[in-house]
């Protein structure tokens, strides 16, 4: 089994801008998806807050639309991708949101 990180990318509305009802609905959607993933969910992760970016020349850069992460365990990249089926972050259906999936490489005890 390998660990995979999901990176959420897109113009998401910050949680502090949701109404109480919207927050409850989003929380329920995420809870349902996490329940479906079950024990493969190693770290539910967190949304990203304040952000900044620095370029390799030391200048400020514009931060991207990365919104948060989760970590799952799966047998393969395809299996990790299959776990994303029904993910609430991908529910809009307009192509503005994506879930980038990376295998976390073993650093050999480093």
C-alpha positions in Angstrom: 0.0 0.0 0.0 1.1 3.5 -0.8 0.1 6.9 0.5 -1.4 9.5 -1.9 -2.0 13.1 -1.3 -5.0 14.9 -2.8 -4.4 18.5 -3.5 -7.6 20.6 -4.0 -7.3 23.2 -6.8 -10.0 25.7 -7.8 -11.7 28.9 -6.9 -13.4 27.6 -3.7 -15.3 29.9 -1.4 -13.6 30.2 2.0 -15.6 28.4 4.8 -15.8 31.6 6.8 -17.9 33.1 4.0 -20.6 30.3 4.2 -23.9 30.7 6.0 -24.5 28.3 8.8 -26.8 26.2 6.5 -24.2 26.1 3.7 -21.5 25.1 6.2 -23.7 22.3 7.5 -24.4 21.1 4.0 -20.8 21.1 2.9 -19.7 19.4 6.1 -22.3 16.7 5.5 -21.2 16.1 1.9 -17.5 15.8 3.0 -18.5 13.5 5.9 -20.5 11.2 3.5 -17.5 11.0 1.1 -15.0 10.3 3.9 -17.4 7.6 5.2 -17.3 6.0 1.8 -13.5 6.1 1.7 -13.4 4.5 5.2 -10.1 3.3 6.5 -8.3 4.3 3.3 -8.5 7.9 4.7 -5.2 8.4 6.6 -5.5 12.2 7.1 -8.6 14.1 6.3 -6.3 17.1 5.9 -7.3 20.7 6.1 -8.1 23.7 4.0 -5.3 26.2 3.3 -5.6 29.6 4.9 -3.5 32.7 4.4 -1.1 32.3 1.5 1.9 33.8 -0.2 4.3 32.8 -2.9 8.0 33.5 -3.6 9.7 33.0 -6.9 13.2 31.5 -7.4 14.6 35.0 -8.0 13.3 36.1 -4.5 10.4 38.2 -5.9 6.8 37.8 -4.7 4.6 35.7 -6.9 0.9 35.3 -7.1 -0.2 32.2 -5.1 -2.3 29.7 -7.0 -5.8 28.4 -6.3 -4.6 25.4 -4.1 -7.3 25.0 -1.4 -6.3 22.1 0.8 -5.2 18.5 1.0 -6.2 15.0 2.2 -4.1 11.8 2.4 -5.4 8.4 1.5 -3.9 4.9 1.3 -4.3 2.8 -1.8 -2.7 0.0 -3.8 -2.1 2.1 -6.9 -2.5 5.5 -8.4 -5.6 4.2 -10.2 -7.1 3.0 -6.9 -6.4 6.4 -5.3 -8.1 8.0 -8.2 -11.1 5.7 -7.8 -11.4 6.8 -4.2 -12.1 10.3 -5.5 -15.3 9.2 -7.1 -18.2 11.3 -5.7 -15.8 13.7 -4.0 -17.7 16.9 -3.1 -14.9 19.2 -4.3 -15.6 17.9 -7.8 -19.3 18.3 -7.7 -19.7 21.5 -9.7 -19.2 19.9 -13.1 -17.9 23.0 -14.9 -14.2 22.1 -15.0 -13.2 24.9 -12.6 -12.1 22.5 -9.8 -9.6 19.7 -9.9 -8.1 17.1 -7.6 -4.4 16.5 -8.1 -3.3 13.2 -6.9 0.4 12.4 -6.1 1.9 9.3 -4.6 4.0 10.2 -1.6 7.4 8.8 -2.4 9.4 6.8 0.2 12.5 8.8 1.1 14.3 5.6 2.3 14.4 6.5 6.0 15.5 10.1 5.6 
